[in-house]
Amino acid sequence: MAFFRPRVSREAEVRHHADQEVGKSFPELLEKARTAEAALRRTQADHASPQELRAAGLAFDSALTEALRSAEASQRAAFGIKSYDDRIRRRKGKATPKGAEWTAEVNRLRTLREQNRLTGIARVPRPAASGRPEAAPAPLRVPGAR
Protein backbone atom coordinates (compact mmCIF):
# COMPACT_ATOMS: atom_id res chain seq x y z
CA MET A 1 0.00 0.00 0.00
CA ALA A 2 1.42 3.34 -1.05
CA PHE A 3 0.83 6.47 0.88
CA PHE A 4 0.31 9.75 -0.86
CA ARG A 5 2.62 12.46 0.36
CA PRO A 6 1.58 15.87 -0.84
CA ARG A 7 4.38 18.05 -2.11
CA VAL A 8 4.92 21.46 -0.67
CA SER A 9 3.25 24.31 -2.48
CA ARG A 10 5.05 26.31 -5.11
CA GLU A 11 4.62 29.40 -2.94
CA ALA A 12 6.42 27.67 -0.07
CA GLU A 13 9.34 26.79 -2.36
CA VAL A 14 9.61 30.37 -3.58
CA ARG A 15 9.46 31.81 -0.04
CA HIS A 16 12.03 29.28 1.18
CA HIS A 17 14.51 30.21 -1.52
CA ALA A 18 13.89 33.93 -0.95
CA ASP A 19 14.53 33.49 2.78
CA GLN A 20 17.74 31.61 2.05
CA GLU A 21 18.94 34.51 -0.12
CA VAL A 22 18.03 37.14 2.47
CA GLY A 23 19.64 35.07 5.23
CA LYS A 24 22.98 34.99 3.43
CA SER A 25 23.51 38.67 4.22
CA PHE A 26 23.10 38.19 7.99
CA PRO A 27 26.82 38.35 8.96
CA GLU A 28 27.34 41.64 7.08
CA LEU A 29 24.17 43.16 8.55
CA LEU A 30 25.14 42.06 12.05
CA GLU A 31 28.55 43.67 11.63
CA LYS A 32 26.84 46.85 10.42
CA ALA A 33 24.67 46.82 13.56
CA ARG A 34 27.75 46.35 15.76
CA THR A 35 29.43 49.31 14.07
CA ALA A 36 26.31 51.46 14.57
CA GLU A 37 26.17 50.44 18.23
CA ALA A 38 29.82 51.38 18.73
CA ALA A 39 29.13 54.77 17.13
CA LEU A 40 26.14 55.27 19.44
CA ARG A 41 28.21 54.40 22.52
CA ARG A 42 30.98 56.78 21.43
CA THR A 43 28.42 59.54 20.90
CA GLN A 44 26.99 58.90 24.36
CA ALA A 45 30.46 58.94 25.92
CA ASP A 46 31.31 62.25 24.21
CA HIS A 47 28.20 63.87 25.73
CA ALA A 48 27.02 64.98 22.30
CA SER A 49 23.97 67.12 21.61
CA PRO A 50 20.52 65.50 21.74
CA GLN A 51 20.22 65.76 17.96
CA GLU A 52 23.44 63.79 17.46
CA LEU A 53 22.37 61.23 20.04
CA ARG A 54 19.02 60.83 18.31
CA ALA A 55 20.65 60.41 14.89
CA ALA A 56 23.03 57.75 16.24
CA GLY A 57 20.18 55.95 18.03
CA LEU A 58 18.05 55.91 14.90
CA ALA A 59 20.96 54.62 12.81
CA PHE A 60 21.48 51.80 15.31
CA ASP A 61 17.75 51.04 15.24
CA SER A 62 17.65 50.76 11.45
CA ALA A 63 20.76 48.56 11.40
CA LEU A 64 19.25 46.31 14.07
CA THR A 65 15.99 46.08 12.14
CA GLU A 66 17.80 44.98 8.97
CA ALA A 67 19.80 42.38 10.90
CA LEU A 68 16.63 41.16 12.61
CA ARG A 69 14.82 40.72 9.29
CA SER A 70 17.73 38.72 7.94
CA ALA A 71 17.85 36.56 11.09
CA GLU A 72 14.10 35.91 10.87
CA ALA A 73 14.52 34.83 7.25
CA SER A 74 17.35 32.47 8.23
CA GLN A 75 15.20 31.13 11.05
CA ARG A 76 12.32 30.35 8.69
CA ALA A 77 14.72 28.70 6.23
CA ALA A 78 16.26 26.62 9.03
CA PHE A 79 12.84 25.28 10.01
CA GLY A 80 12.56 23.65 6.60
CA ILE A 81 10.51 24.07 3.48
CA LYS A 82 7.47 22.23 4.89
CA SER A 83 7.20 24.69 7.77
CA TYR A 84 5.85 27.38 5.46
CA ASP A 85 2.61 25.45 5.01
CA ASP A 86 2.31 23.63 8.33
CA ARG A 87 2.38 25.12 11.82
CA ILE A 88 3.29 21.77 13.40
CA ARG A 89 6.36 21.53 11.16
CA ARG A 90 7.23 25.05 12.31
CA ARG A 91 7.09 23.94 15.94
CA LYS A 92 9.17 20.87 15.18
CA GLY A 93 11.67 23.08 13.37
CA LYS A 94 12.18 25.15 16.51
CA ALA A 95 13.15 21.99 18.38
CA THR A 96 16.06 21.20 16.08
CA PRO A 97 19.51 22.47 17.12
CA LYS A 98 19.79 24.84 14.17
CA GLY A 99 16.21 26.08 14.64
CA ALA A 100 16.79 26.67 18.35
CA GLU A 101 19.99 28.57 17.58
CA TRP A 102 18.23 30.91 15.14
CA THR A 103 15.27 31.35 17.50
CA ALA A 104 17.63 32.42 20.29
CA GLU A 105 19.40 34.84 17.93
CA VAL A 106 16.10 36.39 16.78
CA ASN A 107 14.95 36.79 20.38
CA ARG A 108 18.28 38.40 21.35
CA LEU A 109 18.08 40.89 18.49
CA ARG A 110 14.44 41.72 19.24
CA THR A 111 15.31 42.39 22.88
CA LEU A 112 18.27 44.56 21.91
CA ARG A 113 16.14 46.55 19.45
CA GLU A 114 13.37 47.11 21.99
CA GLN A 115 15.89 48.18 24.62
CA ASN A 116 17.37 50.65 22.16
CA ARG A 117 13.93 51.99 21.27
CA LEU A 118 13.10 52.52 24.93
CA THR A 119 16.37 54.00 26.16
CA GLY A 120 18.81 54.53 23.27
CA ILE A 121 16.96 56.98 21.06
CA ALA A 122 17.23 60.43 22.60
CA ARG A 123 14.14 62.57 22.76
CA VAL A 124 14.60 65.96 21.18
CA PRO A 125 12.39 68.71 22.58
CA ARG A 126 10.14 70.32 20.02
CA PRO A 127 10.79 73.98 19.37
CA ALA A 128 8.37 76.29 21.11
CA ALA A 129 5.88 78.06 18.91
CA SER A 130 6.88 81.65 18.40
CA GLY A 131 4.37 84.12 19.70
CA ARG A 132 0.91 83.47 20.96
CA PRO A 133 -1.00 80.49 19.56
CA GLU A 134 -3.92 81.46 17.41
CA ALA A 135 -7.04 81.94 19.44
CA ALA A 136 -9.83 79.53 18.69
CA PRO A 137 -13.03 81.15 17.50
CA ALA A 138 -15.56 81.72 20.23
CA PRO A 139 -18.38 79.20 20.29
CA LEU A 140 -21.69 80.40 18.97
CA ARG A 141 -24.15 81.30 21.66
CA VAL A 142 -27.79 80.62 21.14
CA PRO A 143 -29.99 83.12 22.95
CA GLY A 144 -31.99 81.52 25.72
CA ALA A 145 -29.78 78.38 25.89
CA ARG A 146 -27.76 77.57 28.95
WOTA-V279821 format. One record per helix or strand of 2 or more residues. SS is the DSSP state (alpha for helix, beta for strand). FROM is the first residue (numbers start at 1). TO is the last residue. If there is no record, write none. Layout:
ss/from/to
SS/FROM/TO
SS/FROM/TO
This chain:
ss/from/to
alpha/10/23
alpha/26/45
alpha/50/79
alpha/81/84
alpha/87/94
alpha/97/120
